[in-house]
Amino acid sequence: ARITLAFAGDVHFADRTAARLTANPDTAFGEAAAALRAADLTMVNLETAVTERGSPEPKEFHFRTPATAFTALRAAGVDVATMANNHAADYGAVGLSDTLAAIKSTRFPTIGIGADAGRAYAPYYVTVRGHRVALLAASQIRDHTLSAWTAGPTSAGIASAYDDRLIAAVQAARDQAEIVVVYLHWGVEGQGCPSGDQRALAARLAAAGADAVVGTHAHLLLGAGYLGSTYVAYGLGNYLWWRNSAYSDDTGVLRLTF
């Protein structure tokens, strides 16, 4: 079979995109949905807490959205979202609890976040045209979210790319799936070339068995190509974003055919 996987960048619902969500979750993506639907499996980075409660964490920007965000993702053709990013816990413990509750109640597939480390680092397995695909996610952004809300053995949070559990999870997924993809939150905002940390992590993930490594955070479209037999896309840019001129308005959908 020919299997097409699609990956788009940062998505959230704040200001202008929040207005679209409020008006109608089924059409919130507008014309940006067509390219997402044209694949067998589509994944984005949902960069927000899913809550209407909680207190803002001590950081500059805060994003949150109601659970209808998952309705909008489904309607746009998105099949799974990573939430391993620096905004998933913007509203503290209450917001994180609400986020996990919304994931459970809507049954929308999310990775890179969980009630404990076991669930945050766990691959998402899905069968596409008879072939098993594994998707994993983690954040490599050293900031307040990663320091305060990295998932632990008994504590909720996001998956950290600095934890060896990520590499172990990729190795385990390699034994269980024909296709293994890792979606990362990484890079430096506004920097057009991949950092040394990105390149080093890409090499480790390739050695662990990843077929593809993709990611966001720089708010720019970055370079892409092969690292041995592993396809690496260092930056997918913003996709459905709250404002213009967040470093760049260039965006797109990466489609990988296996």
JOSULQUI-V130862 format. One record per residue. N is the residue number from 1. D_CENTER is the distance of its C-alpha to the mean C-alpha in Angstrom with 2 decimals. Layout:
# JOSULQUI-V130862
n=N d_center=D_CENTER
n=N d_center=D_CENTER
This chain:
# JOSULQUI-V130862
n=1 d_center=26.08
n=2 d_center=23.97
n=3 d_center=20.32
n=4 d_center=18.01
n=5 d_center=14.22
n=6 d_center=12.50
n=7 d_center=9.31
n=8 d_center=9.02
n=9 d_center=7.72
n=10 d_center=7.58
n=11 d_center=8.96
n=12 d_center=11.16
n=13 d_center=14.77
n=14 d_center=17.23
n=15 d_center=20.67
n=16 d_center=21.04
n=17 d_center=17.95
n=18 d_center=19.00
n=19 d_center=22.36
n=20 d_center=21.08
n=21 d_center=19.37
n=22 d_center=22.63
n=23 d_center=24.74
n=24 d_center=23.19
n=25 d_center=19.76
n=26 d_center=20.75
n=27 d_center=21.15
n=28 d_center=18.72
n=29 d_center=16.98
n=30 d_center=20.48
n=31 d_center=20.97
n=32 d_center=17.30
n=33 d_center=16.98
n=34 d_center=19.42
n=35 d_center=17.46
n=36 d_center=14.58
n=37 d_center=17.33
n=38 d_center=19.02
n=39 d_center=17.29
n=40 d_center=17.66
n=41 d_center=13.99
n=42 d_center=11.20
n=43 d_center=7.40
n=44 d_center=5.42
n=45 d_center=3.11
n=46 d_center=5.80
n=47 d_center=7.40
n=48 d_center=10.46
n=49 d_center=12.65
n=50 d_center=14.02
n=51 d_center=17.62
n=52 d_center=20.89
n=53 d_center=22.43
n=54 d_center=22.27
n=55 d_center=23.21
n=56 d_center=21.27
n=57 d_center=20.39
n=58 d_center=22.38
n=59 d_center=20.25
n=60 d_center=20.68
n=61 d_center=18.03
n=62 d_center=17.03
n=63 d_center=14.93
n=64 d_center=15.41
n=65 d_center=15.83
n=66 d_center=17.81
n=67 d_center=16.70
n=68 d_center=17.70
n=69 d_center=14.24
n=70 d_center=13.53
n=71 d_center=16.76
n=72 d_center=15.71
n=73 d_center=12.61
n=74 d_center=15.04
n=75 d_center=17.71
n=76 d_center=15.83
n=77 d_center=15.25
n=78 d_center=11.58
n=79 d_center=11.76
n=80 d_center=8.56
n=81 d_center=5.29
n=82 d_center=2.83
n=83 d_center=4.99
n=84 d_center=5.89
n=85 d_center=6.95
n=86 d_center=10.53
n=87 d_center=11.01
n=88 d_center=10.13
n=89 d_center=13.74
n=90 d_center=15.52
n=91 d_center=18.28
n=92 d_center=19.22
n=93 d_center=20.23
n=94 d_center=21.20
n=95 d_center=18.01
n=96 d_center=15.99
n=97 d_center=18.57
n=98 d_center=18.30
n=99 d_center=14.53
n=100 d_center=15.14
n=101 d_center=18.20
n=102 d_center=16.53
n=103 d_center=14.09
n=104 d_center=17.33
n=105 d_center=19.52
n=106 d_center=17.51
n=107 d_center=16.52
n=108 d_center=13.20
n=109 d_center=11.19
n=110 d_center=8.28
n=111 d_center=7.41
n=112 d_center=7.47
n=113 d_center=9.77
n=114 d_center=13.35
n=115 d_center=17.01
n=116 d_center=17.68
n=117 d_center=16.58
n=118 d_center=17.55
n=119 d_center=15.04
n=120 d_center=12.14
n=121 d_center=12.70
n=122 d_center=13.76
n=123 d_center=12.72
n=124 d_center=12.28
n=125 d_center=15.34
n=126 d_center=16.33
n=127 d_center=19.47
n=128 d_center=19.47
n=129 d_center=23.06
n=130 d_center=24.37
n=131 d_center=22.12
n=132 d_center=19.67
n=133 d_center=16.08
n=134 d_center=13.93
n=135 d_center=10.15
n=136 d_center=9.00
n=137 d_center=6.48
n=138 d_center=7.98
n=139 d_center=8.85
n=140 d_center=11.96
n=141 d_center=12.93
n=142 d_center=16.32
n=143 d_center=16.80
n=144 d_center=17.96
n=145 d_center=14.80
n=146 d_center=14.64
n=147 d_center=18.42
n=148 d_center=18.88
n=149 d_center=16.01
n=150 d_center=15.19
n=151 d_center=15.81
n=152 d_center=19.34
n=153 d_center=21.67
n=154 d_center=22.52
n=155 d_center=20.26
n=156 d_center=17.01
n=157 d_center=14.00
n=158 d_center=10.85
n=159 d_center=10.95
n=160 d_center=12.59
n=161 d_center=12.78
n=162 d_center=16.45
n=163 d_center=17.25
n=164 d_center=19.00
n=165 d_center=17.53
n=166 d_center=14.50
n=167 d_center=17.13
n=168 d_center=19.13
n=169 d_center=16.40
n=170 d_center=15.93
n=171 d_center=19.72
n=172 d_center=20.10
n=173 d_center=17.75
n=174 d_center=19.83
n=175 d_center=22.82
n=176 d_center=21.44
n=177 d_center=19.72
n=178 d_center=20.81
n=179 d_center=17.45
n=180 d_center=14.85
n=181 d_center=11.54
n=182 d_center=9.34
n=183 d_center=5.93
n=184 d_center=6.63
n=185 d_center=6.97
n=186 d_center=10.61
n=187 d_center=13.77
n=188 d_center=16.19
n=189 d_center=16.09
n=190 d_center=18.61
n=191 d_center=19.41
n=192 d_center=19.70
n=193 d_center=19.98
n=194 d_center=17.80
n=195 d_center=18.99
n=196 d_center=20.91
n=197 d_center=18.30
n=198 d_center=15.77
n=199 d_center=18.57
n=200 d_center=19.69
n=201 d_center=16.44
n=202 d_center=16.06
n=203 d_center=19.64
n=204 d_center=19.19
n=205 d_center=16.40
n=206 d_center=18.60
n=207 d_center=21.54
n=208 d_center=19.86
n=209 d_center=19.49
n=210 d_center=16.13
n=211 d_center=16.91
n=212 d_center=14.04
n=213 d_center=11.68
n=214 d_center=9.35
n=215 d_center=7.54
n=216 d_center=7.89
n=217 d_center=9.88
n=218 d_center=13.38
n=219 d_center=13.52
n=220 d_center=15.39
n=221 d_center=15.48
n=222 d_center=16.32
n=223 d_center=18.25
n=224 d_center=17.50
n=225 d_center=19.81
n=226 d_center=20.95
n=227 d_center=21.24
n=228 d_center=23.85
n=229 d_center=22.59
n=230 d_center=18.85
n=231 d_center=17.16
n=232 d_center=15.10
n=233 d_center=13.43
n=234 d_center=13.19
n=235 d_center=11.88
n=236 d_center=10.78
n=237 d_center=11.92
n=238 d_center=11.72
n=239 d_center=11.84
n=240 d_center=13.08
n=241 d_center=14.15
n=242 d_center=16.91
n=243 d_center=19.35
n=244 d_center=20.76
n=245 d_center=21.34
n=246 d_center=18.30
n=247 d_center=19.38
n=248 d_center=19.09
n=249 d_center=18.93
n=250 d_center=18.43
n=251 d_center=15.55
n=252 d_center=15.24
n=253 d_center=13.69
n=254 d_center=13.71
n=255 d_center=15.62
n=256 d_center=16.50
n=257 d_center=19.59
n=258 d_center=20.74
